[in-house]
């Protein structure tokens, strides 16, 4: 039996193209992706999908790799986001994601839950953070949420971590997949402006201050190769240098 990927979004498409897990593995990369979501019907659809997928994995003894969230919606705006800490999600999105994790862990299927930070790569939805900010900058005006911070992760690095976790046979664990280093909205906009070679008028909107740091100690313990990913202050500039050309090409082709 070979691996399967459920979902048709940015992450699912990337995993399907770049990862061919051996053995009975199901990667569930579908569901509510917007951290501002509140609609009960969206949550209900994901709950039905997670429940059914977990049932199938239990019956067929397939490993269910469940992609969850390491956002402020789950961990809160401050402190350290750790997998072994008791979390009290402050948003409907975060409470829903935590509930889905429990559905998976209680299902009886072999499982692995990955809490993802904000992935960056080619083929992202235009509404996602980096494509959205880049499009705004090109338009000449960009809205900056002053107080917001984001932990960004190259989708290539996520797939490497996933590949290694599968090869190691990790089961029954929750693992943050994140750089462990967050950038302010202002820093992200500045890096994109430099990468695009264009400055934009900034409209500043204050939001509740965020200082969350997502712990990646567990990830680094399982996958020591992450020490060579270049996490830290220079990681943002390398992400921009790599993916801004993809954004420009996508805009030209309408992809």
Buried (B, 14 or more C-beta within 10 A) or exposed (E): EEBBBBBEBBBBBBBBEBBEBEEBBBBBBBBBBEBEBEEEEBBEBBBEBBBEBBEBBBEEEBBBBBBBBBBBBBBBBEEEBBBEEEBEBBBBBBBBBBBBBEBBBEBEBBBBBBBBBBBBBBBBEEEBBBBBBBBBBBEEEBBBBEBBBBBBBBBBBBBBBBBBBBEEEBEEBBBBBBBBBBBBBBBBBBBBBBBBEEEBEBEEEEEEEBEBBBBBEBBBEBBEEBEEBBBEEEBBBEBBEBBBEBBBEBBEEEE
